[in-house]
């Protein structure tokens, strides 16, 4: 049974805005799935439909085998949610937020709130302070702790690294890996491509409301006709190098004693290296495969991934807070 499955999912806002267009998406149980897309791609709207914050115009969505609209209450008891821009209650302490979620989800007798605070990097004294005095990063850590409380079967995280410093991002990735190792499915949207590349089993790329690519990073690399490259540092570039005659070589660029060779298939790099090694003294070799950023740009035609903050997606966000979402 897939953890998430949508069929023909479509969401329109008015007559002119199609936020999600005929989306067929499957996320298998136990995998970490990264959900990417530029501004206005439809990521947040898709998440909002899965959580029943907005109703689809057409199509269907199922979460943990249940209908996302008809059985949303039962679904929320089994999932953890970190919404983008999660808002907390200023007057409640960190412990009180976690205790409220534990009571709401019927796990108050089994969870260790202090252990959860420690796991997300909040010291005990910070857990006793009202969150109105928290920094943005501390508030994000607490909201993440609320999502993982009580061992959910599925985590839905929308921009989970928002407000975190590099150390916080690294710690969050470690927790995501730990959750996945215990069998939890993780579905998360992020504009930080390195974060997605570091933890995801598979990823999907949205653009203009449609799913334009899905698969493992290696599979998506194989599907695109993009160059791989290798840079070689040599003592001197020989006149008789003739790399253009090597099968698969697309381009050669010389910058002083550095040769950058682009090939049409990563397996062709070794042939280029051997040709150079036969005719020159090679001092260093640096090999580069197609990056996630290159894949993203190719599929979307955008310069960089950004948080999903278009008018279309914002129309479906409402004013949900992390505490109101619960599980």
N, C-alpha and C positions, 0 to 999 in steps of 0.2 A: 504494500500500500504506500503510495507516495505521501510524503509529509505535506506537500503543497501541490495542487493540480488545478490549472485553469484551462478552460476550453472556450475559445471564441470570446474571451472576456473583452468587453468594450465599455468605455465610460466617456460620455459626452457631457460637456457643460454648455448648455444652450445649443444653438443651431450650428455654430461655427467652430467650437473648440472640441477636438477629439483628443482627450488626454491619454487614453489607452485604446488601441485599435486591434481587435481580433487577436488577442493574446492567448497563445497556447504555450503553457509553461509547466514543467514538471520538476519538482525538487524531491529527490529520493530521501528516504529515512536515513539519518546518520551522516549525511554529507554536509559540508560547509559550502554554501552557495553564495557567491558574490554577485550583486545586482548593480550594474553600472549604467551610466547614461549621462548626457549633458543636461543642462538646464532645460526643463520642459519636456524631458523624455518620457515621463509618465511613471517613474519609479515610485514616488511617494503616493500617487493615486492608486497604483497597484497595491501597495501595502495597506492603504486605507480601505480598499475593498476587501482584502483578506481579513482585516480586523473588523469589518462591518461598520466602519465610520462613515463610508459612503456606499450607496447601492449602485450596482452596475446597470448600465443601459441595456446591455445584452450579454449573453454568455453566462458562464457559471464559474464558481471558485470553490474548491474543497480544501479544507485544512485538517490534517490528521484524520482523513476519511469522512469528515462531516461537512455538510453544506455551510459555507462561510456566512451566509445570511440567515438561514433558518435555524441554525444551531450555534450561533455565535457565543451564547452564554456558556455552553458546555465546552466550547473550544478554548475560551479565555482561561478556564480553570486549569488547562493543560499546557499553556504556553507562557513564555516570558516576553515582554515587549519593552523596547526602549525606543520611544518615538523621537523624531528629530525635534530639537528645541524643547526637550522635556522641561516642563514647569513643575516646581515643587511648592509645598506650602511653607511660607517663610517662618511661621510661628512654631512649626513642628520640628523636633530634633531629628537627626538621622535615624536614631533608634526607633523613634515613634513612626517614621515613615515605613521602616522595615517591619515593625510589629503590626502596623495596619494591614500591609500586604499579606503578612503571614496569617492574620485572622481572617481576612477576606477569602483567602484560598484554602482555609482549613488545614494549614500546616503549622500552626502556632506551637503545637506540642513537639514537633520534630525538627524544627530549624534552630540553628545557633546564630543569633543575630550578631553577637560579637565576632564570631568567626567570619561571618559575611562581611562585616565592616573591615576586618583585617585583610580578607581576601582581595577586596577592591582598593586597598591602600588608604583606608581612613582610620586614624588612631582612635582609641576608645574615647578620649576627651573630645574629639571632634564629633563623634557620634552622639554626644550629650548636648551639643550646641544646637540652637535653632538654625535651620538651613538658610535663613535670611542673611546670615553672616558668612556663608560659604563663598569661596571663589567659584568661577565657572567650572574649572576643572574638578573641584571637590563635588560640586553638585552633579556633574556628569558621572563621577565615580559612584555616587550614591544611587543615581537613577539606574546605572548598570547593575548595582547590587540588588536593587528591587526586581530587576528583570530575571536575574539568575536564582533568586531565592526559591527554595523548595524544589530544586531539581526538575525544571520544566522539560517536557518532551521536545519542544521546539522553541528556539529563540528567534524573534524577529527584531532586528536591530536596524534603525534608520540613522545613518551617520553616527555610529557609536563613538568615534574618536573626537567629536566636536568639543572644543575647549580643552582637550588634554595636551599636555606637553609631551615631548618625545618619550620620556620615561613612562608616562601614563599610557601612551599608545602601545608601547612594547608590552607592558603588563596586561593590557586588555587583550592583545593578541595571544598572550600565553594562556589567559583564562578561556578564550574561545577554543584554543587547541585542547585544553583540559576537558571542556564540556563535550567536544566532539569525541574525545577518546572514551567517554562514558556512554556514548550512543545518542547524545542530544543532536538534533538537526539544527543547524544555524543558517539563517537566511538574513543576509545583511546588505544594505546599500551603503556605499562609501564613495567619496570623491578622491580618496587617497589611494592611488593605484598600487603603490608598493604594499600597502596593507592587504589589499585583495590578493595580490600575487603571493604574499607570504603565507596566507592561511587557507586559501580556498581550494577545494577539490575541483569544483567546476564554477563557471561564471556565465552570466547572461548579459548581453549588451542591448539596452533599449535606445531607440532613436526615433523621435517624432511619434511616440506612442506605440511603436512596433518593436518586436523582438527581432533584432537584425543578426544576432549570432548567439549561440550557446554551445558550451562544451568545455573540455579541459583546455588549459592554456596551450599545451602542446598540440592538441587537435586543431585549435584555432590558428596556430602558427602554420600548421600543415595545409590548412584550407586556403590560406592567402598566398598569393604570388609575390611575396615581399623578399627583398634582399636580406641575406645574412652577410656578415662581413668579418674580415680578419685584418688586424693591423700587425705589421712586422717591422721591427727596428733592425736595420742592417748597417754594416760599416759604410757601404757605398752602394748606390743603385747601379747595377751593371747595364751596359748598353744593349746586351743581347738577351734581356729578360723575356720579352715577347709573351707576357702573361695573357694577352688577348687571345692567343691561340689555345689556351687551356679550356677544355670543355666546362661550361657553366659559369665562366667568369664574365660578369657584366660590365664592370668598370674597374679601373685602376687609377688611384690618385697618389702622387708622390709629393711629400712635403719634407724637403731636406732628405734625411735618411730614414724617414718613415713611409712605408707603403701601406695604403689601405685598399684592400681588394674586396669588392662586392661580388657575391656569387648568387646564383638563382636557387641553390639548394644547399643547406648546411653541410651535407655530406661531400660537397665539392670543395670545401675549404682545404681539406688535406691535400688535394691535388695542387692547389695554388701554393700552399706552404712548401711542398716538395720541389716545385719548380724554382721558387726563390732560393731554397736551401741548396739547390744544385749549382747556382750561379753566384751566390753571395754569402757572406758570413752573417747569419741571423743571430741577433743578440737577445731579442725578446719577441714574444708572440702573444697577442691579446685577441681573443675570439669573442664575438658578440652575436647572439641570436636576437630575433625580433622581440622587442620588449612589449609588455602589456600596453604601454603608452602608445607605441606604434600601432598595435592592433586596434586600440580604442579609436585613435585618430583615423585609421583607415575605414573602420566600419561606420563612424559617425560623421566624418568630415570636419571634426572640431579640433581645436588646438590643444585642449586639455579637458579632463573631467572636472566637473564642478558640482557643488551641492544642487539638488533638485529644488528650485525655488521659483518656478514659473507661476504665472497667474492661474494657469490651469490646475497645477498641483496644489497651490495654496487654496484654491476654491474648495478642495476636498479635505483640507487639514482640520478645519474647525479649531476649537480651542481646547483640545484634549491635553491634560497634564499627565505626567508619569503616574501620579497617584490615582488619577481617575481611570487610567487604562488598567492598572493592576494586571490580573491575569484571570 
